[in-house]
Protein backbone atom coordinates (compact mmCIF):
# COMPACT_ATOMS: atom_id res chain seq x y z
CA UNK A 1 0.00 0.00 0.00
CA UNK A 2 0.91 3.64 -0.37
CA UNK A 3 -0.18 5.61 2.67
CA UNK A 4 -0.28 9.36 3.18
CA UNK A 5 -0.46 10.19 6.89
CA UNK A 6 -1.24 13.72 8.09
CA UNK A 7 -0.45 14.67 11.68
CA UNK A 8 -0.40 17.77 13.88
CA UNK A 9 2.35 16.15 15.96
CA UNK A 10 5.81 14.87 15.00
CA UNK A 11 6.77 11.21 15.18
CA UNK A 12 8.32 11.87 18.60
CA UNK A 13 6.72 14.53 20.78
CA UNK A 14 9.80 15.41 22.90
CA UNK A 15 12.46 15.41 20.22
CA UNK A 16 14.27 12.72 18.28
CA UNK A 17 13.39 9.32 19.84
CA UNK A 18 12.26 11.02 23.03
CA UNK A 19 8.85 10.78 24.60
CA UNK A 20 6.05 8.34 23.98
CA UNK A 21 6.55 6.00 21.02
CA UNK A 22 2.87 5.81 20.10
CA UNK A 23 2.84 7.68 16.79
CA UNK A 24 6.24 6.38 15.70
CA UNK A 25 5.39 2.73 16.41
CA UNK A 26 2.04 3.00 14.65
CA UNK A 27 3.58 4.51 11.52
CA UNK A 28 6.69 2.32 11.52
CA UNK A 29 4.55 -0.83 11.68
CA UNK A 30 3.25 -0.13 8.17
CA UNK A 31 6.78 0.34 6.85
CA UNK A 32 7.86 -2.91 8.50
CA UNK A 33 4.93 -4.63 6.80
CA UNK A 34 6.31 -3.55 3.42
CA UNK A 35 4.15 -0.49 2.77
CA UNK A 36 5.21 2.97 1.63
CA UNK A 37 4.38 5.69 4.17
CA UNK A 38 4.55 9.45 3.67
CA UNK A 39 4.18 11.30 6.97
CA UNK A 40 3.16 14.97 6.76
CA UNK A 41 3.42 17.26 9.80
CA UNK A 42 4.12 20.91 10.65
CA UNK A 43 7.66 22.22 11.02
CA UNK A 44 6.77 23.14 14.62
CA UNK A 45 4.40 20.99 16.70
CA UNK A 46 0.95 22.55 16.95
CA UNK A 47 0.51 22.36 20.73
CA UNK A 48 4.15 22.43 21.90
CA UNK A 49 6.49 25.40 22.31
CA UNK A 50 9.43 23.37 23.59
CA UNK A 51 10.06 20.82 20.82
CA UNK A 52 11.19 21.63 17.31
CA UNK A 53 10.60 18.19 15.87
CA UNK A 54 13.10 15.68 14.57
CA UNK A 55 14.99 17.40 11.83
CA UNK A 56 16.06 20.97 12.58
CA UNK A 57 14.39 24.16 11.51
CA UNK A 58 14.00 23.93 7.74
CA UNK A 59 11.12 22.17 6.03
CA UNK A 60 12.37 19.30 3.91
CA UNK A 61 11.72 15.70 3.08
CA UNK A 62 13.82 13.15 4.92
CA UNK A 63 13.78 9.38 5.15
CA UNK A 64 13.48 8.45 8.83
CA UNK A 65 13.65 4.71 9.54
CA UNK A 66 12.00 4.07 6.19
CA UNK A 67 9.29 6.71 6.75
CA UNK A 68 9.13 9.53 4.20
CA UNK A 69 8.74 12.60 6.41
CA UNK A 70 7.49 15.84 4.84
CA UNK A 71 7.07 19.06 6.80
CA UNK A 72 5.45 22.41 6.17
CA UNK A 73 5.34 25.88 7.69
CA UNK A 74 2.19 27.38 9.17
CA UNK A 75 2.20 31.19 9.01
CA UNK A 76 2.32 32.90 12.41
CA UNK A 77 2.06 29.55 14.23
CA UNK A 78 3.80 30.64 17.48
CA UNK A 79 1.51 33.67 17.81
CA UNK A 80 -1.64 31.70 16.97
CA UNK A 81 -0.66 28.90 19.34
CA UNK A 82 -0.06 31.28 22.24
CA UNK A 83 -3.37 33.04 21.66
CA UNK A 84 -5.28 29.77 21.39
CA UNK A 85 -3.82 28.57 24.71
CA UNK A 86 -4.82 31.69 26.65
CA UNK A 87 -6.36 31.24 30.09
CA UNK A 88 -8.29 34.50 30.53
CA UNK A 89 -9.03 35.68 34.04
CA UNK A 90 -10.24 38.83 35.76
CA UNK A 91 -13.46 40.67 35.00
CA UNK A 92 -16.25 38.86 33.21
CA UNK A 93 -16.02 41.00 30.08
CA UNK A 94 -12.27 40.36 29.87
CA UNK A 95 -12.82 36.62 30.21
CA UNK A 96 -15.36 36.67 27.39
CA UNK A 97 -13.04 38.76 25.22
CA UNK A 98 -10.19 36.38 25.96
CA UNK A 99 -12.28 33.35 25.01
CA UNK A 100 -13.28 35.02 21.73
CA UNK A 101 -9.61 35.62 20.96
CA UNK A 102 -8.87 31.99 21.84
CA UNK A 103 -11.64 30.71 19.57
CA UNK A 104 -10.68 33.01 16.69
CA UNK A 105 -7.01 31.99 16.95
CA UNK A 106 -7.95 28.32 17.15
CA UNK A 107 -10.13 28.65 14.04
CA UNK A 108 -7.38 30.41 12.10
CA UNK A 109 -4.85 27.81 13.23
CA UNK A 110 -7.14 24.95 12.23
CA UNK A 111 -7.82 26.52 8.82
CA UNK A 112 -4.12 27.26 8.28
CA UNK A 113 -3.15 23.73 9.24
CA UNK A 114 -5.80 22.20 6.98
CA UNK A 115 -4.83 24.31 3.96
CA UNK A 116 -1.05 23.92 4.38
CA UNK A 117 -1.25 20.18 5.12
CA UNK A 118 -3.60 19.59 2.18
CA UNK A 119 -1.38 21.54 -0.23
CA UNK A 120 1.67 19.51 0.74
CA UNK A 121 -0.33 16.26 0.70
CA UNK A 122 -1.56 17.00 -2.82
CA UNK A 123 2.03 17.63 -3.91
CA UNK A 124 3.18 14.36 -2.35
CA UNK A 125 0.21 12.48 -3.85
CA UNK A 126 1.28 13.47 -7.38
CA UNK A 127 4.31 11.24 -7.06
CA UNK A 128 2.69 8.72 -4.73
CA UNK A 129 -0.96 8.12 -5.47
CA UNK A 130 -2.30 6.91 -2.09
CA UNK A 131 -4.30 3.77 -1.45
CA UNK A 132 -5.38 5.10 1.95
CA UNK A 133 -5.13 8.39 3.85
CA UNK A 134 -4.47 8.52 7.59
CA UNK A 135 -5.24 11.35 10.01
CA UNK A 136 -3.22 11.26 13.22
CA UNK A 137 -5.34 13.27 15.70
CA UNK A 138 -8.50 15.29 15.21
CA UNK A 139 -6.86 18.42 13.85
CA UNK A 140 -5.69 16.48 10.80
CA UNK A 141 -9.05 14.83 10.09
CA UNK A 142 -10.41 17.46 7.68
CA UNK A 143 -7.30 17.53 5.47
CA UNK A 144 -7.18 13.72 5.36
CA UNK A 145 -10.89 13.50 4.52
CA UNK A 146 -10.59 15.97 1.62
CA UNK A 147 -7.52 14.23 0.20
CA UNK A 148 -9.22 10.84 0.44
CA UNK A 149 -12.31 12.19 -1.34
CA UNK A 150 -10.21 13.69 -4.13
CA UNK A 151 -8.41 10.40 -4.71
CA UNK A 152 -11.48 8.25 -3.97
CA UNK A 153 -9.68 6.12 -1.39
CA UNK A 154 -10.52 5.15 2.22
CA UNK A 155 -9.50 7.37 5.12
CA UNK A 156 -8.72 6.40 8.70
CA UNK A 157 -8.67 8.74 11.70
CA UNK A 158 -6.48 7.93 14.70
CA UNK A 159 -7.20 9.77 17.99
CA UNK A 160 -4.78 9.48 20.90
CA UNK A 161 -7.10 10.11 23.85
CA UNK A 162 -9.51 12.99 24.36
CA UNK A 163 -10.19 15.98 26.60
CA UNK A 164 -13.91 15.95 25.74
CA UNK A 165 -14.85 13.75 28.69
CA UNK A 166 -13.94 16.61 31.05
CA UNK A 167 -15.88 19.49 29.52
CA UNK A 168 -19.46 20.65 29.85
CA UNK A 169 -21.49 19.61 26.83
CA UNK A 170 -22.69 23.06 25.91
CA UNK A 171 -22.18 24.78 22.55
CA UNK A 172 -19.74 27.35 23.95
CA UNK A 173 -17.54 24.65 25.51
CA UNK A 174 -17.69 22.33 22.51
CA UNK A 175 -16.69 25.20 20.22
CA UNK A 176 -13.43 25.61 22.16
CA UNK A 177 -12.64 21.97 21.31
CA UNK A 178 -14.09 21.90 17.81
CA UNK A 179 -10.99 20.32 16.14
CA UNK A 180 -11.29 17.41 18.55
CA UNK A 181 -15.05 17.16 17.99
CA UNK A 182 -14.43 17.14 14.24
CA UNK A 183 -11.93 14.33 14.68
CA UNK A 184 -14.73 12.16 16.01
CA UNK A 185 -17.43 13.31 13.58
CA UNK A 186 -15.73 13.78 10.18
CA UNK A 187 -16.62 10.68 8.14
CA UNK A 188 -13.95 8.01 7.88
CA UNK A 189 -13.75 4.31 7.15
CA UNK A 190 -12.43 3.62 10.65
CA UNK A 191 -12.00 5.72 13.76
CA UNK A 192 -9.25 4.24 15.95
CA UNK A 193 -9.33 5.73 19.45
CA UNK A 194 -6.72 4.97 22.11
CA UNK A 195 -8.18 3.47 25.26
CA UNK A 196 -6.03 5.53 27.63
CA UNK A 197 -8.64 6.05 30.33
CA UNK A 198 -10.06 9.27 28.85
CA UNK A 199 -13.28 7.42 27.88
CA UNK A 200 -13.04 7.94 24.14
CA UNK A 201 -15.57 5.16 23.55
CA UNK A 202 -18.21 7.09 25.48
CA UNK A 203 -17.39 10.29 23.59
CA UNK A 204 -17.65 8.46 20.27
CA UNK A 205 -21.04 7.07 21.26
CA UNK A 206 -22.25 10.48 22.40
CA UNK A 207 -21.19 12.03 19.09
CA UNK A 208 -22.96 9.35 17.10
CA UNK A 209 -20.00 7.35 15.80
CA UNK A 210 -21.33 4.00 14.50
CA UNK A 211 -20.00 1.11 16.59
CA UNK A 212 -18.99 -0.73 13.42
CA UNK A 213 -16.63 2.14 12.57
CA UNK A 214 -15.00 2.48 16.00
CA UNK A 215 -11.91 0.60 17.16
CA UNK A 216 -11.19 1.34 20.83
CA UNK A 217 -7.78 -0.13 21.54
CA UNK A 218 -5.21 0.05 24.34
CA UNK A 219 -1.71 0.94 23.20
CA UNK A 220 0.93 -1.74 23.16
CA UNK A 221 3.89 -1.91 25.51
CA UNK A 222 7.44 -3.15 25.14
CA UNK A 223 7.39 -6.13 27.50
CA UNK A 224 11.13 -6.48 27.01
CA UNK A 225 11.49 -3.32 29.08
CA UNK A 226 11.31 -5.55 32.16
CA UNK A 227 14.65 -7.14 33.02
CA UNK A 228 14.40 -9.26 36.20
CA UNK A 229 18.17 -9.57 36.27
CA UNK A 230 18.67 -5.85 37.00
CA UNK A 231 18.49 -4.94 40.69
CA UNK A 232 17.12 -1.61 41.90
CA UNK A 233 20.53 -0.78 43.37
CA UNK A 234 22.29 -1.46 40.06
CA UNK A 235 19.72 0.59 38.12
CA UNK A 236 20.15 3.52 40.51
CA UNK A 237 23.91 3.49 39.99
CA UNK A 238 23.35 3.60 36.19
CA UNK A 239 21.44 6.88 36.46
CA UNK A 240 23.72 8.42 39.08
CA UNK A 241 21.65 7.91 42.23
CA UNK A 242 22.95 6.46 45.48
CA UNK A 243 21.45 2.99 46.11
CA UNK A 244 20.53 3.97 49.66
CA UNK A 245 18.08 6.60 48.38
CA UNK A 246 14.43 5.64 48.02
CA UNK A 247 13.47 6.83 44.54
CA UNK A 248 10.03 8.25 43.69
CA UNK A 249 9.69 8.43 39.91
CA UNK A 250 7.50 10.63 37.73
CA UNK A 251 7.91 10.02 34.01
CA UNK A 252 5.75 12.19 31.80
CA UNK A 253 5.47 15.16 29.52
CA UNK A 254 5.58 18.32 31.63
CA UNK A 255 2.28 19.85 30.58
CA UNK A 256 -0.14 21.56 32.95
CA UNK A 257 -2.77 18.84 32.92
CA UNK A 258 -0.17 16.20 33.85
CA UNK A 259 -0.35 17.47 37.44
CA UNK A 260 3.36 17.14 38.30
CA UNK A 261 2.98 20.12 40.64
CA UNK A 262 0.82 17.93 42.92
CA UNK A 263 3.72 15.60 43.51
CA UNK A 264 6.16 18.47 44.10
CA UNK A 265 3.80 20.08 46.64
CA UNK A 266 3.67 16.75 48.49
CA UNK A 267 7.45 16.48 48.82
CA UNK A 268 7.85 18.51 52.07
CA UNK A 269 5.47 16.10 53.84
CA UNK A 270 7.15 13.10 52.20
CA UNK A 271 10.64 14.02 53.38
CA UNK A 272 9.27 14.86 56.83
CA UNK A 273 8.20 11.22 57.06
CA UNK A 274 11.10 9.76 55.06
CA UNK A 275 14.09 12.14 54.74
CA UNK A 276 16.11 9.80 52.51
CA UNK A 277 13.65 10.05 49.62
CA UNK A 278 14.41 11.55 46.21
CA UNK A 279 11.84 12.58 43.62
CA UNK A 280 13.07 12.17 40.04
CA UNK A 281 11.05 13.94 37.34
CA UNK A 282 11.81 12.58 33.88
CA UNK A 283 10.37 14.46 30.92
CA UNK A 284 10.20 17.92 29.44
CA UNK A 285 7.54 20.34 28.35
CA UNK A 286 6.07 23.81 28.60
CA UNK A 287 5.59 23.55 32.38
CA UNK A 288 9.18 22.70 33.24
CA UNK A 289 10.24 26.23 34.20
CA UNK A 290 7.16 26.64 36.41
CA UNK A 291 7.82 23.31 38.12
CA UNK A 292 11.46 24.13 38.70
CA UNK A 293 10.42 27.48 40.14
CA UNK A 294 7.94 25.76 42.47
CA UNK A 295 10.60 23.34 43.62
CA UNK A 296 12.95 26.24 44.35
CA UNK A 297 10.30 28.17 46.27
CA UNK A 298 9.74 25.11 48.46
CA UNK A 299 13.54 24.72 48.89
CA UNK A 300 13.48 21.17 47.56
CA UNK A 301 16.72 21.22 45.55
CA UNK A 302 18.12 18.32 47.59
CA UNK A 303 15.01 16.17 47.17
CA UNK A 304 13.70 16.91 43.65
CA UNK A 305 15.77 16.31 40.52
CA UNK A 306 14.69 17.27 36.98
CA UNK A 307 16.17 14.88 34.46
CA UNK A 308 14.66 16.32 31.27
CA UNK A 309 13.57 14.27 28.28
CA UNK A 310 15.47 11.05 27.72
CA UNK A 311 15.56 8.70 24.72
CA UNK A 312 12.78 6.15 24.98
CA UNK A 313 15.38 3.38 24.94
CA UNK A 314 16.65 4.73 28.31
CA UNK A 315 13.25 4.66 30.02
CA UNK A 316 13.86 1.13 31.31
CA UNK A 317 16.86 2.33 33.36
CA UNK A 318 14.69 4.83 35.20
CA UNK A 319 11.81 2.38 35.65
CA UNK A 320 14.10 -0.26 37.14
CA UNK A 321 15.61 2.29 39.53
CA UNK A 322 12.25 3.42 40.95
CA UNK A 323 10.97 2.30 44.34
CA UNK A 324 7.60 4.00 43.80
CA UNK A 325 6.06 5.27 40.57
CA UNK A 326 3.67 8.23 40.95
CA UNK A 327 1.17 9.67 38.46
CA UNK A 328 -1.21 12.52 39.39
CA UNK A 329 -2.74 13.64 36.09
CA UNK A 330 -6.04 15.49 35.65
CA UNK A 331 -8.02 13.44 33.12
CA UNK A 332 -6.76 9.92 33.52
CA UNK A 333 -3.66 8.18 34.81
CA UNK A 334 -3.83 5.20 32.50
CA UNK A 335 -1.47 5.75 29.60
CA UNK A 336 1.84 4.59 28.20
CA UNK A 337 3.76 5.64 31.31
CA UNK A 338 1.53 3.52 33.55
CA UNK A 339 1.60 0.56 31.14
CA UNK A 340 5.40 0.63 31.26
CA UNK A 341 5.51 1.01 35.05
CA UNK A 342 3.20 -1.96 35.55
CA UNK A 343 5.14 -4.01 33.00
CA UNK A 344 8.32 -3.31 35.01
CA UNK A 345 6.60 -4.45 38.21
CA UNK A 346 6.68 -1.06 39.88
CA UNK A 347 4.72 -0.11 42.98
CA UNK A 348 2.26 2.54 41.75
CA UNK A 349 0.53 5.44 43.47
CA UNK A 350 -2.00 7.22 41.28
CA UNK A 351 -5.37 8.99 41.14
CA UNK A 352 -8.70 7.30 40.44
CA UNK A 353 -9.94 9.47 37.57
CA UNK A 354 -11.18 8.68 34.08
CA UNK A 355 -11.06 4.92 33.60
CA UNK A 356 -7.86 4.45 35.62
CA UNK A 357 -9.74 2.23 38.08
CA UNK A 358 -10.48 -0.24 35.28
CA UNK A 359 -6.77 -1.12 35.19
CA UNK A 360 -5.41 -0.36 38.66
CA UNK A 361 -7.12 -2.01 41.63
CA UNK A 362 -6.60 -0.27 44.95
CA UNK A 363 -4.33 -2.15 47.33
CA UNK A 364 -3.94 -4.96 44.82
CA UNK A 365 -2.06 -3.67 41.76
CA UNK A 366 -1.35 -0.22 43.16
CA UNK A 367 -2.52 2.50 45.49
CA UNK A 368 -5.50 4.35 44.03
CA UNK A 369 -6.37 7.70 45.63
CA UNK A 370 -9.51 9.70 44.98
CA UNK A 371 -8.77 13.07 43.29
CA UNK A 372 -10.45 14.95 46.15
CA UNK A 373 -8.21 13.19 48.69
CA UNK A 374 -4.85 14.53 47.50
CA UNK A 375 -3.88 15.27 51.10
CA UNK A 376 -3.38 11.50 51.46
CA UNK A 377 -0.68 11.41 48.78
CA UNK A 378 2.34 12.07 51.05
CA UNK A 379 1.31 9.54 53.71
CA UNK A 380 0.55 6.90 51.07
CA UNK A 381 4.03 7.31 49.57
CA UNK A 382 5.78 7.40 52.95
CA UNK A 383 3.99 4.22 54.05
CA UNK A 384 5.24 2.42 50.95
CA UNK A 385 8.80 3.69 51.37
CA UNK A 386 8.79 2.35 54.91
CA UNK A 387 7.48 -1.12 53.99
CA UNK A 388 9.60 -2.99 51.46
CA UNK A 389 7.40 -6.10 51.41
CA UNK A 390 4.27 -4.10 50.63
CA UNK A 391 5.99 -2.39 47.70
CA UNK A 392 7.16 -5.76 46.44
CA UNK A 393 3.65 -7.25 46.73
CA UNK A 394 1.98 -4.42 44.81
CA UNK A 395 4.71 -4.40 42.17
CA UNK A 396 4.50 -8.16 41.65
CA UNK A 397 0.73 -7.96 41.23
CA UNK A 398 1.07 -5.11 38.74
CA UNK A 399 3.65 -7.09 36.77
CA UNK A 400 1.39 -10.14 36.64
CA UNK A 401 -1.60 -8.06 35.51
CA UNK A 402 0.43 -6.32 32.79
CA UNK A 403 1.81 -9.51 31.28
CA UNK A 404 -1.62 -11.15 31.32
CA UNK A 405 -3.62 -8.22 29.92
CA UNK A 406 -1.43 -5.89 27.82
CA UNK A 407 -0.40 -6.51 24.23
CA UNK A 408 3.11 -5.97 22.95
CA UNK A 409 3.57 -3.16 20.44
CA UNK A 410 4.01 -5.78 17.74
CA UNK A 411 0.66 -7.39 18.57
CA UNK A 412 -1.13 -4.06 18.84
CA UNK A 413 0.21 -2.58 15.60
CA UNK A 414 -0.29 -5.86 13.70
CA UNK A 415 -4.02 -5.55 14.40
CA UNK A 416 -4.05 -2.05 12.92
CA UNK A 417 -1.99 -2.94 9.88
CA UNK A 418 -4.24 -5.93 9.15
CA UNK A 419 -7.35 -3.77 9.59
CA UNK A 420 -6.14 -1.22 7.04
CA UNK A 421 -4.83 -3.84 4.61
CA UNK A 422 -8.23 -5.54 4.61
CA UNK A 423 -9.93 -2.17 4.21
CA UNK A 424 -7.90 -1.30 1.13
CA UNK A 425 -8.37 -4.74 -0.38
CA UNK A 426 -12.10 -4.71 0.34
CA UNK A 427 -12.05 -7.73 2.65
CA UNK A 428 -14.52 -8.09 5.53
CA UNK A 429 -13.39 -6.76 8.90
CA UNK A 430 -13.54 -8.43 12.28
CA UNK A 431 -14.01 -6.76 15.66
Secondary structure, DSSP 8 states (H G I E B T S, - for coil): -EEEEEESS-SSTTSTTBS--HHHHHHHHHHHTT-EEEEEEESS-TT-SS---SS-SS---EEETTEEEEEE--TTHHHHHHHHT----SSHHHHHHHHHHHHHHHHHHHHHHHHHHHHHHHHHHHHS--SEEEEESGGGHHHHHHHHHHHT-EEEEEE---SGGGS--SHHHHHTTHHHHHHHHS--SEEEEE-SSS-HHHHHHHTT--TTTEEEE---B-GGG--TTS-HHHHHHHTT--TTSEEEEEES---GGG-HHHHHHHHHHHHHH-TTEEEEEEB--TTHHHHHHHHHHTT-TTTEEEEE--BGGGHHHHHHH-SEEEE--SS-S-SHHHHHHHHTT--EEEE--TTGGGT--BTTTBEEE-GGGGGGHHHHHHHHHH-HHHHHHHHHHHHHHHHHH--BHHHHHHHHHHHHHHHHTT-----
